[in-house]
Amino acid sequence: MCSAESPISMDIEEGDLITIQFKCLDCNSKFRGIGKKMRCPSCQSANVEKV
Ligand SMILES: [Zn+2]
């Protein structure tokens, strides 16, 4: 029950409602985008999931 680091933020910025945060399963980088089929901007992989 020890969460050393909690990256969860409840802050909602104005204009941030439609962007979804994704995580690349290949290079583990996080990015924001809109849409279902996103590609990682770092490695161009389509193997991403919503965070
Ligand atoms: Zn990637």
mmCIF file of the protein (N, C-alpha, C, O) and its ligand, coordinates in Angstrom:
data_MODEL
# 
_entry.id   MODEL 
# 
loop_
_entity.id 
_entity.type 
_entity.pdbx_number_of_molecules 
1 polymer     1 
2 non-polymer 1 
# 
_entity_poly.entity_id                      1 
_entity_poly.type                           'polypeptide(L)' 
_entity_poly.nstd_linkage                   no 
_entity_poly.nstd_monomer                   no 
_entity_poly.pdbx_seq_one_letter_code       MCSAESPISMDIEEGDLITIQFKCLDCNSKFRGIGKKMRCPSCQSANVEKV 
_entity_poly.pdbx_seq_one_letter_code_can   MCSAESPISMDIEEGDLITIQFKCLDCNSKFRGIGKKMRCPSCQSANVEKV 
_entity_poly.pdbx_strand_id                 A 
# 
loop_
_entity_poly_seq.entity_id 
_entity_poly_seq.num 
_entity_poly_seq.mon_id 
_entity_poly_seq.hetero 
1 1  MET n 
1 2  CYS n 
1 3  SER n 
1 4  ALA n 
1 5  GLU n 
1 6  SER n 
1 7  PRO n 
1 8  ILE n 
1 9  SER n 
1 10 MET n 
1 11 ASP n 
1 12 ILE n 
1 13 GLU n 
1 14 GLU n 
1 15 GLY n 
1 16 ASP n 
1 17 LEU n 
1 18 ILE n 
1 19 THR n 
1 20 ILE n 
1 21 GLN n 
1 22 PHE n 
1 23 LYS n 
1 24 CYS n 
1 25 LEU n 
1 26 ASP n 
1 27 CYS n 
1 28 ASN n 
1 29 SER n 
1 30 LYS n 
1 31 PHE n 
1 32 ARG n 
1 33 GLY n 
1 34 ILE n 
1 35 GLY n 
1 36 LYS n 
1 37 LYS n 
1 38 MET n 
1 39 ARG n 
1 40 CYS n 
1 41 PRO n 
1 42 SER n 
1 43 CYS n 
1 44 GLN n 
1 45 SER n 
1 46 ALA n 
1 47 ASN n 
1 48 VAL n 
1 49 GLU n 
1 50 LYS n 
1 51 VAL n 
# 
loop_
_struct_asym.id 
_struct_asym.entity_id 
A 1 
B 2 
# 
loop_
_chem_comp.id 
_chem_comp.type 
_chem_comp.mon_nstd_flag 
ALA 'L-peptide linking' y 
ARG 'L-peptide linking' y 
ASN 'L-peptide linking' y 
ASP 'L-peptide linking' y 
CYS 'L-peptide linking' y 
GLN 'L-peptide linking' y 
GLU 'L-peptide linking' y 
GLY 'peptide linking'   y 
ILE 'L-peptide linking' y 
LEU 'L-peptide linking' y 
LYS 'L-peptide linking' y 
MET 'L-peptide linking' y 
PHE 'L-peptide linking' y 
PRO 'L-peptide linking' y 
SER 'L-peptide linking' y 
THR 'L-peptide linking' y 
VAL 'L-peptide linking' y 
ZN  non-polymer         . 
# 
_pdbx_entity_nonpoly.entity_id   2 
_pdbx_entity_nonpoly.name        ? 
_pdbx_entity_nonpoly.comp_id     ZN 
# 
_pdbx_nonpoly_scheme.asym_id         B 
_pdbx_nonpoly_scheme.entity_id       2 
_pdbx_nonpoly_scheme.mon_id          ZN 
_pdbx_nonpoly_scheme.ndb_seq_num     1 
_pdbx_nonpoly_scheme.pdb_seq_num     101 
_pdbx_nonpoly_scheme.auth_seq_num    101 
_pdbx_nonpoly_scheme.pdb_mon_id      ZN 
_pdbx_nonpoly_scheme.auth_mon_id     ZN 
_pdbx_nonpoly_scheme.pdb_strand_id   A 
_pdbx_nonpoly_scheme.pdb_ins_code    . 
# 
loop_
_atom_site.group_PDB 
_atom_site.id 
_atom_site.type_symbol 
_atom_site.label_atom_id 
_atom_site.label_alt_id 
_atom_site.label_comp_id 
_atom_site.label_asym_id 
_atom_site.label_entity_id 
_atom_site.label_seq_id 
_atom_site.pdbx_PDB_ins_code 
_atom_site.Cartn_x 
_atom_site.Cartn_y 
_atom_site.Cartn_z 
_atom_site.occupancy 
_atom_site.B_iso_or_equiv 
_atom_site.pdbx_formal_charge 
_atom_site.auth_seq_id 
_atom_site.auth_comp_id 
_atom_site.auth_asym_id 
_atom_site.auth_atom_id 
_atom_site.pdbx_PDB_model_num 
ATOM   1   N  N  . MET A 1 1  ? 0.819   -1.207 0.000   1.00 0.00 ? 1   MET A N  1 
ATOM   2   C  CA . MET A 1 1  ? 0.000   0.000  0.000   1.00 0.00 ? 1   MET A CA 1 
ATOM   3   C  C  . MET A 1 1  ? 0.852   1.256  0.000   1.00 0.00 ? 1   MET A C  1 
ATOM   4   O  O  . MET A 1 1  ? 0.435   2.316  0.465   1.00 0.00 ? 1   MET A O  1 
ATOM   5   N  N  . CYS A 1 2  ? 2.029   1.111  -0.521  1.00 0.00 ? 2   CYS A N  1 
ATOM   6   C  CA . CYS A 1 2  ? 2.936   2.246  -0.529  1.00 0.00 ? 2   CYS A CA 1 
ATOM   7   C  C  . CYS A 1 2  ? 3.136   2.731  -1.961  1.00 0.00 ? 2   CYS A C  1 
ATOM   8   O  O  . CYS A 1 2  ? 3.831   2.099  -2.757  1.00 0.00 ? 2   CYS A O  1 
ATOM   9   N  N  . SER A 1 3  ? 2.528   3.837  -2.262  1.00 0.00 ? 3   SER A N  1 
ATOM   10  C  CA . SER A 1 3  ? 2.710   4.398  -3.589  1.00 0.00 ? 3   SER A CA 1 
ATOM   11  C  C  . SER A 1 3  ? 3.709   5.538  -3.502  1.00 0.00 ? 3   SER A C  1 
ATOM   12  O  O  . SER A 1 3  ? 3.378   6.647  -3.083  1.00 0.00 ? 3   SER A O  1 
ATOM   13  N  N  . ALA A 1 4  ? 4.891   5.253  -3.891  1.00 0.00 ? 4   ALA A N  1 
ATOM   14  C  CA . ALA A 1 4  ? 5.967   6.229  -3.758  1.00 0.00 ? 4   ALA A CA 1 
ATOM   15  C  C  . ALA A 1 4  ? 5.747   7.431  -4.669  1.00 0.00 ? 4   ALA A C  1 
ATOM   16  O  O  . ALA A 1 4  ? 6.072   8.567  -4.324  1.00 0.00 ? 4   ALA A O  1 
ATOM   17  N  N  . GLU A 1 5  ? 5.200   7.155  -5.812  1.00 0.00 ? 5   GLU A N  1 
ATOM   18  C  CA . GLU A 1 5  ? 5.039   8.243  -6.764  1.00 0.00 ? 5   GLU A CA 1 
ATOM   19  C  C  . GLU A 1 5  ? 3.673   8.155  -7.424  1.00 0.00 ? 5   GLU A C  1 
ATOM   20  O  O  . GLU A 1 5  ? 3.364   7.166  -8.089  1.00 0.00 ? 5   GLU A O  1 
ATOM   21  N  N  . SER A 1 6  ? 2.885   9.145  -7.251  1.00 0.00 ? 6   SER A N  1 
ATOM   22  C  CA . SER A 1 6  ? 1.561   9.154  -7.841  1.00 0.00 ? 6   SER A CA 1 
ATOM   23  C  C  . SER A 1 6  ? 1.459   10.238 -8.901  1.00 0.00 ? 6   SER A C  1 
ATOM   24  O  O  . SER A 1 6  ? 1.323   11.416 -8.569  1.00 0.00 ? 6   SER A O  1 
ATOM   25  N  N  . PRO A 1 7  ? 1.522   9.864  -10.154 1.00 0.00 ? 7   PRO A N  1 
ATOM   26  C  CA . PRO A 1 7  ? 1.493   10.857 -11.232 1.00 0.00 ? 7   PRO A CA 1 
ATOM   27  C  C  . PRO A 1 7  ? 0.090   11.322 -11.572 1.00 0.00 ? 7   PRO A C  1 
ATOM   28  O  O  . PRO A 1 7  ? -0.109  12.112 -12.495 1.00 0.00 ? 7   PRO A O  1 
ATOM   29  N  N  . ILE A 1 8  ? -0.868  10.831 -10.827 1.00 0.00 ? 8   ILE A N  1 
ATOM   30  C  CA . ILE A 1 8  ? -2.248  11.188 -11.140 1.00 0.00 ? 8   ILE A CA 1 
ATOM   31  C  C  . ILE A 1 8  ? -2.520  12.642 -10.758 1.00 0.00 ? 8   ILE A C  1 
ATOM   32  O  O  . ILE A 1 8  ? -2.296  13.064 -9.623  1.00 0.00 ? 8   ILE A O  1 
ATOM   33  N  N  . SER A 1 9  ? -2.991  13.362 -11.708 1.00 0.00 ? 9   SER A N  1 
ATOM   34  C  CA . SER A 1 9  ? -3.308  14.762 -11.466 1.00 0.00 ? 9   SER A CA 1 
ATOM   35  C  C  . SER A 1 9  ? -4.771  15.016 -11.785 1.00 0.00 ? 9   SER A C  1 
ATOM   36  O  O  . SER A 1 9  ? -5.274  14.615 -12.834 1.00 0.00 ? 9   SER A O  1 
ATOM   37  N  N  . MET A 1 10 ? -5.419  15.664 -10.894 1.00 0.00 ? 10  MET A N  1 
ATOM   38  C  CA . MET A 1 10 ? -6.831  15.938 -11.118 1.00 0.00 ? 10  MET A CA 1 
ATOM   39  C  C  . MET A 1 10 ? -7.046  17.299 -11.766 1.00 0.00 ? 10  MET A C  1 
ATOM   40  O  O  . MET A 1 10 ? -8.180  17.729 -11.978 1.00 0.00 ? 10  MET A O  1 
ATOM   41  N  N  . ASP A 1 11 ? -5.976  17.947 -12.066 1.00 0.00 ? 11  ASP A N  1 
ATOM   42  C  CA . ASP A 1 11 ? -6.074  19.269 -12.663 1.00 0.00 ? 11  ASP A CA 1 
ATOM   43  C  C  . ASP A 1 11 ? -6.635  19.169 -14.087 1.00 0.00 ? 11  ASP A C  1 
ATOM   44  O  O  . ASP A 1 11 ? -6.163  18.382 -14.907 1.00 0.00 ? 11  ASP A O  1 
ATOM   45  N  N  . ILE A 1 12 ? -7.612  19.955 -14.341 1.00 0.00 ? 12  ILE A N  1 
ATOM   46  C  CA . ILE A 1 12 ? -8.165  20.015 -15.691 1.00 0.00 ? 12  ILE A CA 1 
ATOM   47  C  C  . ILE A 1 12 ? -7.975  21.424 -16.213 1.00 0.00 ? 12  ILE A C  1 
ATOM   48  O  O  . ILE A 1 12 ? -8.584  22.379 -15.733 1.00 0.00 ? 12  ILE A O  1 
ATOM   49  N  N  . GLU A 1 13 ? -7.134  21.522 -17.185 1.00 0.00 ? 13  GLU A N  1 
ATOM   50  C  CA . GLU A 1 13 ? -6.869  22.839 -17.739 1.00 0.00 ? 13  GLU A CA 1 
ATOM   51  C  C  . GLU A 1 13 ? -7.886  23.162 -18.819 1.00 0.00 ? 13  GLU A C  1 
ATOM   52  O  O  . GLU A 1 13 ? -8.444  22.280 -19.472 1.00 0.00 ? 13  GLU A O  1 
ATOM   53  N  N  . GLU A 1 14 ? -8.099  24.416 -18.978 1.00 0.00 ? 14  GLU A N  1 
ATOM   54  C  CA . GLU A 1 14 ? -9.036  24.839 -20.001 1.00 0.00 ? 14  GLU A CA 1 
ATOM   55  C  C  . GLU A 1 14 ? -8.482  24.504 -21.380 1.00 0.00 ? 14  GLU A C  1 
ATOM   56  O  O  . GLU A 1 14 ? -7.332  24.809 -21.696 1.00 0.00 ? 14  GLU A O  1 
ATOM   57  N  N  . GLY A 1 15 ? -9.310  23.880 -22.180 1.00 0.00 ? 15  GLY A N  1 
ATOM   58  C  CA . GLY A 1 15 ? -8.863  23.480 -23.500 1.00 0.00 ? 15  GLY A CA 1 
ATOM   59  C  C  . GLY A 1 15 ? -8.195  22.119 -23.502 1.00 0.00 ? 15  GLY A C  1 
ATOM   60  O  O  . GLY A 1 15 ? -7.662  21.676 -24.520 1.00 0.00 ? 15  GLY A O  1 
ATOM   61  N  N  . ASP A 1 16 ? -8.227  21.473 -22.377 1.00 0.00 ? 16  ASP A N  1 
ATOM   62  C  CA . ASP A 1 16 ? -7.556  20.179 -22.251 1.00 0.00 ? 16  ASP A CA 1 
ATOM   63  C  C  . ASP A 1 16 ? -8.562  19.034 -22.255 1.00 0.00 ? 16  ASP A C  1 
ATOM   64  O  O  . ASP A 1 16 ? -8.224  17.891 -21.948 1.00 0.00 ? 16  ASP A O  1 
ATOM   65  N  N  . LEU A 1 17 ? -9.773  19.352 -22.598 1.00 0.00 ? 17  LEU A N  1 
ATOM   66  C  CA . LEU A 1 17 ? -10.839 18.375 -22.439 1.00 0.00 ? 17  LEU A CA 1 
ATOM   67  C  C  . LEU A 1 17 ? -10.829 17.307 -23.521 1.00 0.00 ? 17  LEU A C  1 
ATOM   68  O  O  . LEU A 1 17 ? -11.266 16.179 -23.294 1.00 0.00 ? 17  LEU A O  1 
ATOM   69  N  N  . ILE A 1 18 ? -10.334 17.662 -24.689 1.00 0.00 ? 18  ILE A N  1 
ATOM   70  C  CA . ILE A 1 18 ? -10.451 16.715 -25.794 1.00 0.00 ? 18  ILE A CA 1 
ATOM   71  C  C  . ILE A 1 18 ? -9.160  15.965 -26.056 1.00 0.00 ? 18  ILE A C  1 
ATOM   72  O  O  . ILE A 1 18 ? -9.141  15.009 -26.832 1.00 0.00 ? 18  ILE A O  1 
ATOM   73  N  N  . THR A 1 19 ? -8.096  16.383 -25.424 1.00 0.00 ? 19  THR A N  1 
ATOM   74  C  CA . THR A 1 19 ? -6.852  15.659 -25.626 1.00 0.00 ? 19  THR A CA 1 
ATOM   75  C  C  . THR A 1 19 ? -6.757  14.504 -24.638 1.00 0.00 ? 19  THR A C  1 
ATOM   76  O  O  . THR A 1 19 ? -7.099  14.635 -23.463 1.00 0.00 ? 19  THR A O  1 
ATOM   77  N  N  . ILE A 1 20 ? -6.297  13.404 -25.131 1.00 0.00 ? 20  ILE A N  1 
ATOM   78  C  CA . ILE A 1 20 ? -6.175  12.206 -24.318 1.00 0.00 ? 20  ILE A CA 1 
ATOM   79  C  C  . ILE A 1 20 ? -4.698  11.860 -24.200 1.00 0.00 ? 20  ILE A C  1 
ATOM   80  O  O  . ILE A 1 20 ? -3.930  11.985 -25.154 1.00 0.00 ? 20  ILE A O  1 
ATOM   81  N  N  . GLN A 1 21 ? -4.332  11.431 -23.023 1.00 0.00 ? 21  GLN A N  1 
ATOM   82  C  CA . GLN A 1 21 ? -2.929  11.069 -22.858 1.00 0.00 ? 21  GLN A CA 1 
ATOM   83  C  C  . GLN A 1 21 ? -2.732  9.600  -23.210 1.00 0.00 ? 21  GLN A C  1 
ATOM   84  O  O  . GLN A 1 21 ? -3.457  8.719  -22.748 1.00 0.00 ? 21  GLN A O  1 
ATOM   85  N  N  . PHE A 1 22 ? -1.748  9.377  -24.027 1.00 0.00 ? 22  PHE A N  1 
ATOM   86  C  CA . PHE A 1 22 ? -1.417  8.025  -24.459 1.00 0.00 ? 22  PHE A CA 1 
ATOM   87  C  C  . PHE A 1 22 ? -0.034  7.641  -23.984 1.00 0.00 ? 22  PHE A C  1 
ATOM   88  O  O  . PHE A 1 22 ? 0.801   8.485  -23.660 1.00 0.00 ? 22  PHE A O  1 
ATOM   89  N  N  . LYS A 1 23 ? 0.176   6.352  -23.954 1.00 0.00 ? 23  LYS A N  1 
ATOM   90  C  CA . LYS A 1 23 ? 1.508   5.851  -23.643 1.00 0.00 ? 23  LYS A CA 1 
ATOM   91  C  C  . LYS A 1 23 ? 1.907   4.861  -24.708 1.00 0.00 ? 23  LYS A C  1 
ATOM   92  O  O  . LYS A 1 23 ? 1.137   3.976  -25.082 1.00 0.00 ? 23  LYS A O  1 
ATOM   93  N  N  . CYS A 1 24 ? 3.118   5.023  -25.188 1.00 0.00 ? 24  CYS A N  1 
ATOM   94  C  CA . CYS A 1 24 ? 3.636   4.094  -26.178 1.00 0.00 ? 24  CYS A CA 1 
ATOM   95  C  C  . CYS A 1 24 ? 4.124   2.833  -25.477 1.00 0.00 ? 24  CYS A C  1 
ATOM   96  O  O  . CYS A 1 24 ? 4.906   2.901  -24.529 1.00 0.00 ? 24  CYS A O  1 
ATOM   97  N  N  . LEU A 1 25 ? 3.660   1.693  -25.948 1.00 0.00 ? 25  LEU A N  1 
ATOM   98  C  CA . LEU A 1 25 ? 4.048   0.432  -25.324 1.00 0.00 ? 25  LEU A CA 1 
ATOM   99  C  C  . LEU A 1 25 ? 5.418   -0.036 -25.799 1.00 0.00 ? 25  LEU A C  1 
ATOM   100 O  O  . LEU A 1 25 ? 6.000   -0.967 -25.243 1.00 0.00 ? 25  LEU A O  1 
ATOM   101 N  N  . ASP A 1 26 ? 5.914   0.618  -26.822 1.00 0.00 ? 26  ASP A N  1 
ATOM   102 C  CA . ASP A 1 26 ? 7.211   0.213  -27.349 1.00 0.00 ? 26  ASP A CA 1 
ATOM   103 C  C  . ASP A 1 26 ? 8.363   0.986  -26.715 1.00 0.00 ? 26  ASP A C  1 
ATOM   104 O  O  . ASP A 1 26 ? 9.353   0.402  -26.273 1.00 0.00 ? 26  ASP A O  1 
ATOM   105 N  N  . CYS A 1 27 ? 8.215   2.317  -26.678 1.00 0.00 ? 27  CYS A N  1 
ATOM   106 C  CA . CYS A 1 27 ? 9.319   3.106  -26.144 1.00 0.00 ? 27  CYS A CA 1 
ATOM   107 C  C  . CYS A 1 27 ? 8.946   3.772  -24.814 1.00 0.00 ? 27  CYS A C  1 
ATOM   108 O  O  . CYS A 1 27 ? 9.758   4.466  -24.203 1.00 0.00 ? 27  CYS A O  1 
ATOM   109 N  N  . ASN A 1 28 ? 7.701   3.544  -24.382 1.00 0.00 ? 28  ASN A N  1 
ATOM   110 C  CA . ASN A 1 28 ? 7.270   3.986  -23.057 1.00 0.00 ? 28  ASN A CA 1 
ATOM   111 C  C  . ASN A 1 28 ? 7.155   5.505  -22.941 1.00 0.00 ? 28  ASN A C  1 
ATOM   112 O  O  . ASN A 1 28 ? 7.091   6.031  -21.830 1.00 0.00 ? 28  ASN A O  1 
ATOM   113 N  N  . SER A 1 29 ? 7.128   6.190  -24.023 1.00 0.00 ? 29  SER A N  1 
ATOM   114 C  CA . SER A 1 29 ? 6.980   7.633  -23.948 1.00 0.00 ? 29  SER A CA 1 
ATOM   115 C  C  . SER A 1 29 ? 5.502   8.000  -23.898 1.00 0.00 ? 29  SER A C  1 
ATOM   116 O  O  . SER A 1 29 ? 4.646   7.293  -24.430 1.00 0.00 ? 29  SER A O  1 
ATOM   117 N  N  . LYS A 1 30 ? 5.233   9.109  -23.252 1.00 0.00 ? 30  LYS A N  1 
ATOM   118 C  CA . LYS A 1 30 ? 3.851   9.556  -23.138 1.00 0.00 ? 30  LYS A CA 1 
ATOM   119 C  C  . LYS A 1 30 ? 3.638   10.783 -23.990 1.00 0.00 ? 30  LYS A C  1 
ATOM   120 O  O  . LYS A 1 30 ? 4.533   11.611 -24.162 1.00 0.00 ? 30  LYS A O  1 
ATOM   121 N  N  . PHE A 1 31 ? 2.447   10.884 -24.515 1.00 0.00 ? 31  PHE A N  1 
ATOM   122 C  CA . PHE A 1 31 ? 2.128   12.028 -25.346 1.00 0.00 ? 31  PHE A CA 1 
ATOM   123 C  C  . PHE A 1 31 ? 0.634   12.238 -25.325 1.00 0.00 ? 31  PHE A C  1 
ATOM   124 O  O  . PHE A 1 31 ? -0.120  11.383 -24.859 1.00 0.00 ? 31  PHE A O  1 
ATOM   125 N  N  . ARG A 1 32 ? 0.212   13.370 -25.828 1.00 0.00 ? 32  ARG A N  1 
ATOM   126 C  CA . ARG A 1 32 ? -1.208  13.678 -25.881 1.00 0.00 ? 32  ARG A CA 1 
ATOM   127 C  C  . ARG A 1 32 ? -1.665  13.747 -27.321 1.00 0.00 ? 32  ARG A C  1 
ATOM   128 O  O  . ARG A 1 32 ? -0.927  14.151 -28.220 1.00 0.00 ? 32  ARG A O  1 
ATOM   129 N  N  . GLY A 1 33 ? -2.902  13.341 -27.508 1.00 0.00 ? 33  GLY A N  1 
ATOM   130 C  CA . GLY A 1 33 ? -3.423  13.401 -28.857 1.00 0.00 ? 33  GLY A CA 1 
ATOM   131 C  C  . GLY A 1 33 ? -4.935  13.283 -28.851 1.00 0.00 ? 33  GLY A C  1 
ATOM   132 O  O  . GLY A 1 33 ? -5.569  13.134 -27.807 1.00 0.00 ? 33  GLY A O  1 
ATOM   133 N  N  . ILE A 1 34 ? -5.483  13.354 -30.037 1.00 0.00 ? 34  ILE A N  1 
ATOM   134 C  CA . ILE A 1 34 ? -6.921  13.236 -30.194 1.00 0.00 ? 34  ILE A CA 1 
ATOM   135 C  C  . ILE A 1 34 ? -7.190  12.112 -31.178 1.00 0.00 ? 34  ILE A C  1 
ATOM   136 O  O  . ILE A 1 34 ? -6.553  12.022 -32.227 1.00 0.00 ? 34  ILE A O  1 
ATOM   137 N  N  . GLY A 1 35 ? -8.124  11.273 -30.835 1.00 0.00 ? 35  GLY A N  1 
ATOM   138 C  CA . GLY A 1 35 ? -8.485  10.205 -31.753 1.00 0.00 ? 35  GLY A CA 1 
ATOM   139 C  C  . GLY A 1 35 ? -8.182  8.839  -31.186 1.00 0.00 ? 35  GLY A C  1 
ATOM   140 O  O  . GLY A 1 35 ? -7.535  8.711  -30.147 1.00 0.00 ? 35  GLY A O  1 
ATOM   141 N  N  . LYS A 1 36 ? -8.652  7.829  -31.872 1.00 0.00 ? 36  LYS A N  1 
ATOM   142 C  CA . LYS A 1 36 ? -8.467  6.464  -31.389 1.00 0.00 ? 36  LYS A CA 1 
ATOM   143 C  C  . LYS A 1 36 ? -7.140  5.867  -31.864 1.00 0.00 ? 36  LYS A C  1 
ATOM   144 O  O  . LYS A 1 36 ? -6.422  5.206  -31.114 1.00 0.00 ? 36  LYS A O  1 
ATOM   145 N  N  . LYS A 1 37 ? -6.855  6.123  -33.108 1.00 0.00 ? 37  LYS A N  1 
ATOM   146 C  CA . LYS A 1 37 ? -5.641  5.545  -33.680 1.00 0.00 ? 37  LYS A CA 1 
ATOM   147 C  C  . LYS A 1 37 ? -4.518  6.572  -33.636 1.00 0.00 ? 37  LYS A C  1 
ATOM   148 O  O  . LYS A 1 37 ? -4.385  7.413  -34.525 1.00 0.00 ? 37  LYS A O  1 
ATOM   149 N  N  . MET A 1 38 ? -3.730  6.485  -32.600 1.00 0.00 ? 38  MET A N  1 
ATOM   150 C  CA . MET A 1 38 ? -2.631  7.418  -32.464 1.00 0.00 ? 38  MET A CA 1 
ATOM   151 C  C  . MET A 1 38 ? -1.321  6.703  -32.750 1.00 0.00 ? 38  MET A C  1 
ATOM   152 O  O  . MET A 1 38 ? -1.192  5.491  -32.581 1.00 0.00 ? 38  MET A O  1 
ATOM   153 N  N  . ARG A 1 39 ? -0.372  7.488  -33.182 1.00 0.00 ? 39  ARG A N  1 
ATOM   154 C  CA . ARG A 1 39 ? 0.971   6.939  -33.376 1.00 0.00 ? 39  ARG A CA 1 
ATOM   155 C  C  . ARG A 1 39 ? 1.940   7.662  -32.474 1.00 0.00 ? 39  ARG A C  1 
ATOM   156 O  O  . ARG A 1 39 ? 1.823   8.864  -32.237 1.00 0.00 ? 39  ARG A O  1 
ATOM   157 N  N  . CYS A 1 40 ? 2.880   6.922  -31.985 1.00 0.00 ? 40  CYS A N  1 
ATOM   158 C  CA . CYS A 1 40 ? 3.888   7.508  -31.126 1.00 0.00 ? 40  CYS A CA 1 
ATOM   159 C  C  . CYS A 1 40 ? 4.736   8.495  -31.914 1.00 0.00 ? 40  CYS A C  1 
ATOM   160 O  O  . CYS A 1 40 ? 5.266   8.151  -32.971 1.00 0.00 ? 40  CYS A O  1 
ATOM   161 N  N  . PRO A 1 41 ? 4.869   9.710  -31.415 1.00 0.00 ? 41  PRO A N  1 
ATOM   162 C  CA . PRO A 1 41 ? 5.687   10.699 -32.116 1.00 0.00 ? 41  PRO A CA 1 
ATOM   163 C  C  . PRO A 1 41 ? 7.174   10.388 -32.044 1.00 0.00 ? 41  PRO A C  1 
ATOM   164 O  O  . PRO A 1 41 ? 7.968   10.939 -32.807 1.00 0.00 ? 41  PRO A O  1 
ATOM   165 N  N  . SER A 1 42 ? 7.546   9.512  -31.134 1.00 0.00 ? 42  SER A N  1 
ATOM   166 C  CA . SER A 1 42 ? 8.968   9.205  -30.960 1.00 0.00 ? 42  SER A CA 1 
ATOM   167 C  C  . SER A 1 42 ? 9.428   8.083  -31.880 1.00 0.00 ? 42  SER A C  1 
ATOM   168 O  O  . SER A 1 42 ? 10.451  8.187  -32.556 1.00 0.00 ? 42  SER A O  1 
ATOM   169 N  N  . CYS A 1 43 ? 8.638   6.995  -31.887 1.00 0.00 ? 43  CYS A N  1 
ATOM   170 C  CA . CYS A 1 43 ? 9.081   5.830  -32.652 1.00 0.00 ? 43  CYS A CA 1 
ATOM   171 C  C  . CYS A 1 43 ? 8.096   5.439  -33.739 1.00 0.00 ? 43  CYS A C  1 
ATOM   172 O  O  . CYS A 1 43 ? 8.276   4.430  -34.420 1.00 0.00 ? 43  CYS A O  1 
ATOM   173 N  N  . GLN A 1 44 ? 7.040   6.256  -33.898 1.00 0.00 ? 44  GLN A N  1 
ATOM   174 C  CA . GLN A 1 44 ? 6.046   6.040  -34.950 1.00 0.00 ? 44  GLN A CA 1 
ATOM   175 C  C  . GLN A 1 44 ? 5.300   4.723  -34.788 1.00 0.00 ? 44  GLN A C  1 
ATOM   176 O  O  . GLN A 1 44 ? 4.711   4.218  -35.743 1.00 0.00 ? 44  GLN A O  1 
ATOM   177 N  N  . SER A 1 45 ? 5.325   4.171  -33.586 1.00 0.00 ? 45  SER A N  1 
ATOM   178 C  CA . SER A 1 45 ? 4.617   2.917  -33.372 1.00 0.00 ? 45  SER A CA 1 
ATOM   179 C  C  . SER A 1 45 ? 3.142   3.174  -33.139 1.00 0.00 ? 45  SER A C  1 
ATOM   180 O  O  . SER A 1 45 ? 2.766   4.180  -32.536 1.00 0.00 ? 45  SER A O  1 
ATOM   181 N  N  . ALA A 1 46 ? 2.318   2.276  -33.612 1.00 0.00 ? 46  ALA A N  1 
ATOM   182 C  CA . ALA A 1 46 ? 0.880   2.375  -33.377 1.00 0.00 ? 46  ALA A CA 1 
ATOM   183 C  C  . ALA A 1 46 ? 0.489   1.577  -32.140 1.00 0.00 ? 46  ALA A C  1 
ATOM   184 O  O  . ALA A 1 46 ? -0.690  1.466  -31.803 1.00 0.00 ? 46  ALA A O  1 
ATOM   185 N  N  . ASN A 1 47 ? 1.473   1.036  -31.485 1.00 0.00 ? 47  ASN A N  1 
ATOM   186 C  CA . ASN A 1 47 ? 1.233   0.207  -30.313 1.00 0.00 ? 47  ASN A CA 1 
ATOM   187 C  C  . ASN A 1 47 ? 1.139   1.100  -29.065 1.00 0.00 ? 47  ASN A C  1 
ATOM   188 O  O  . ASN A 1 47 ? 2.022   1.090  -28.208 1.00 0.00 ? 47  ASN A O  1 
ATOM   189 N  N  . VAL A 1 48 ? 0.055   1.861  -28.990 1.00 0.00 ? 48  VAL A N  1 
ATOM   190 C  CA . VAL A 1 48 ? -0.124  2.792  -27.890 1.00 0.00 ? 48  VAL A CA 1 
ATOM   191 C  C  . VAL A 1 48 ? -1.424  2.477  -27.165 1.00 0.00 ? 48  VAL A C  1 
ATOM   192 O  O  . VAL A 1 48 ? -2.326  1.837  -27.705 1.00 0.00 ? 48  VAL A O  1 
ATOM   193 N  N  . GLU A 1 49 ? -1.488  2.939  -25.949 1.00 0.00 ? 49  GLU A N  1 
ATOM   194 C  CA . GLU A 1 49 ? -2.725  2.764  -25.195 1.00 0.00 ? 49  GLU A CA 1 
ATOM   195 C  C  . GLU A 1 49 ? -3.043  4.037  -24.430 1.00 0.00 ? 49  GLU A C  1 
ATOM   196 O  O  . GLU A 1 49 ? -2.167  4.855  -24.149 1.00 0.00 ? 49  GLU A O  1 
ATOM   197 N  N  . LYS A 1 50 ? -4.308  4.182  -24.105 1.00 0.00 ? 50  LYS A N  1 
ATOM   198 C  CA . LYS A 1 50 ? -4.702  5.340  -23.313 1.00 0.00 ? 50  LYS A CA 1 
ATOM   199 C  C  . LYS A 1 50 ? -4.172  5.201  -21.888 1.00 0.00 ? 50  LYS A C  1 
ATOM   200 O  O  . LYS A 1 50 ? -4.112  4.107  -21.328 1.00 0.00 ? 50  LYS A O  1 
ATOM   201 N  N  . VAL A 1 51 ? -3.796  6.330  -21.328 1.00 0.00 ? 51  VAL A N  1 
ATOM   202 C  CA . VAL A 1 51 ? -3.316  6.318  -19.952 1.00 0.00 ? 51  VAL A CA 1 
ATOM   203 C  C  . VAL A 1 51 ? -4.462  6.728  -19.033 1.00 0.00 ? 51  VAL A C  1 
ATOM   204 O  O  . VAL A 1 51 ? -4.287  6.789  -17.816 1.00 0.00 ? 51  VAL A O  1 
HETATM 205 ZN ZN . ZN  B 2 .  ? 7.084   4.950  -29.060 1.00 0.00 2 101 ZN  A ZN 1 
# 
